[in-house]
Amino acid sequence: MQLHAGDVGYVWQSGPERTAAALRTWRRDGLLLGVGLLDGPDLVRMAVAPEAREDEELARQMADDVTRPDGGVLPEGEASAEVLWEGPLREALQARGWKPDEPWIPMARDLAAPVAASGLRVETVGPALVDDRVAVHRAAFAGSKFSAERWRAMADGPAYADARCLVGYDEQGAAVAAATVWSAGPGRPGLIEPLGVHGDHQGRGHGRAIAVAAAAALREMGASSATVCAEGANAAAVAAYRSAGFEPGAEVPDLHRAG
């Protein structure tokens, strides 16, 4: 599970300048091979091009840049790196003193077969439904600053051309769950980021239902699979995705550097 185009698209709610300032790239002969996204001042989330996954020279360079304060990625002191796959980059970081930390569970649902109905009435968000999308998000994630203005900024970003926001409504017409799905193009894995259930409507199967609806939307968009990465400690989220047909992969911890 690597950094996805949708992760960058979701950050776009802060505007193009802040999104660009949060990105780090590694190139060789003009070819983009590695990407890092600063998710706050002390966390970098990373990806490597498929053809460079076993490139040890690239791994050493990226690990050096991430580890050294003058490398232009992270400041000195305590920090975390999401490198949620096995290979030379993870090995190179651990050789430089990074230690396994919080576990994550990559989960995926293959989209070769049709997806059954979710059981919720699900609408694609446009200007008329933005307030419902924002209300569900803020009620699902304590302390969230998501707003209609942030949604519009995100929707104006280039990655959102291959994305949809979904809101699910119960039988009484209340907005109870929401998700944003991101395609990386036909035949490629799609991403769910984020997905949440309104705090007043949890424990009623709405998480499973909106996850199924998200998978269906990605299939319509041509994605080969629907993917998500769940915190290992969040048993409820893992159970909801499993019930929606997502298969868990091996648990992978992120990497942490002590201060």
Secondary structure, DSSP 8 states (H G I E B T S, - for coil): ----HHHHHHHGGG-HHHHHHHEEEEEETTEEEEEEEESSTTEEEEEE-GGGTT-HHHHHHHHHHHHSGGGSSS-SSSEEEE--S-SHHHHHHHHTT-EEEEEEEEEEEE-SS-----SSEEEE--GGGHHHHHHHHHHHSTT----HHHHHHHHTSGGGGGEEEEEEE-TT--EEEEEEEE--STTSEEEEEEEEE-GGGTTSSHHHHHHHHHHHHHHHTT-SEEEEEEETT-HHHHHHHHHTT-EE---EEEEEE--
